[in-house]
Amino acid sequence: MTLVEIKQVILDILERITPDEDLSQLKDEVPFREQMELDSMDFLDIVMELRKQYRIQIPEADYHNLGTMNGTVSYLFPMMQGLKKAHA
Amino acid sequence: MQAQIPDHKRIVITGIGLTSPNGNNLAEFRANLLAGRSGVVPFQTRYMGDVLAGVCNFDELRYQKRKEVRRGTRAGSVSIYCAREAIQDSGLDWSQVPKDRVGVYLGITEHGNVETENEIFEISKFNYDTKVWSHHHNPRTVANNPAGEVTLNMGITGPHYTLGAACAAGNAGFIQGMQMLWLDEVDLAIAGGVSESIHTFGIFASFNSQGALASHPDPTKASRPFDTQRNGIVVAEGGGICVLERLSSAKARGARIHGEIVGHAINTDATDFVLPHADRQSQCMQLALKRAHLSADDIDIVSSHATATTQGDIEECNAIRQVFGNRPSLAVNNTKSFIGHAMGAAGALELLGNLPAFQDGIAHATINLDEQDPACVLTQIVANQPRQMDRVRYILNNSFGMLGINSVVIIKKYEDA
């Protein structure tokens, strides 16, 4: 997967777990929580969806890397670049 | 006798919110009960396939965001819808209600089966890897979930909990709310019963294994209490929630009063896991009458619990006969014949659908009663067509459940005195 495809994976997950949010204006460099209602349980949903769809295990110590879209995509790229996008 | 009780000890119903398989508010529900319209439909359940069920079609998004619906449970959505509708019906200015003086007391037959089954099904797709078990499972399955979701949605900071009372739970919710008002724990009780049970295959499978799951080529004829052709229960979902408050506060704000809770009782058979016991049921009714300072002759409508199981219906008929004899002016009706068995919501819905009788004087019918089982000894069952009554001042609502729990609530037509 490319960086763009990984970003789309995250957007798809966000769309599912925060269905009331307008994601079209999401800024990649701004923390998710400053732009949308996203609490700790939602955050765990992101981790869970990546685990289910791509068998990616993200250690709790690394959760801080998932604060923004840019941080998330950069963190996931080494793990996902060899994967194909799943049909969620 | 009732007039001697001070107003702050008299508990009245000032708001009603409900969703039933044949109506999403009291007016719709009542109209369909009077018209004989069933809410039982074909339904697909996991592993079993085609079954029959009472399915609600209320708008979850009327009072919840999509994210709330996704995060919560079906029972939570049912509860929020009914609680919001009840508050709206009460005429209260919700923004001015002190939220720490509101309590939420909801009866449930069971809770958590739906989410547990869903999660087991989900991890089965991952070779039962428990690492994909949802972190939402615990908050969704804690027993207080339906009541807790109401508090989150409405900003209520007073007490909240559910009452596990099998299929007697709807009455139990009302009784708990009334008692908490008596104890001055709260000034407003959001009380009743809810059910999400059609979304767990286990309840269908268990009734089926027990030989107590209804089947019929015509879904609308499947739930047939007291009838010779009855063959079991139609499982239903739903919710019935009331705003309860003291008569003193209801009068002070000029509230419309749907009825007054004047009698209640809960007792236990202590005889069997599933089989009911007529003697204990009749004792429960007698205790409620005694507490209401009424005699059996005062009751106009008995809203029966009968679920269309062979023995259950016979036992309740015997119990009602013990208490009321053959008095022809009594009407006995049954709501499950229309909507199936709404489990934790059953007692609540069955009571609420009868309350408009205080205004229109009509006892709704028991439908699908083509040939009354001779073993169901009652002569007062309102068969298939509603009955215009000479008077309706008191309604007695039966609601019984597994493990031998019996509950009775008596409601009086409110007459300013």
Interface residues (C-beta under 8 A of the other chain):
Chain A: I17 T18 P19 D20 E37 M41 L44 D45 M48 R51 K52 Q57
Chain B: K65 R66 K67 R70 R71 F126 K131 V132 S134 H135 H136 P139
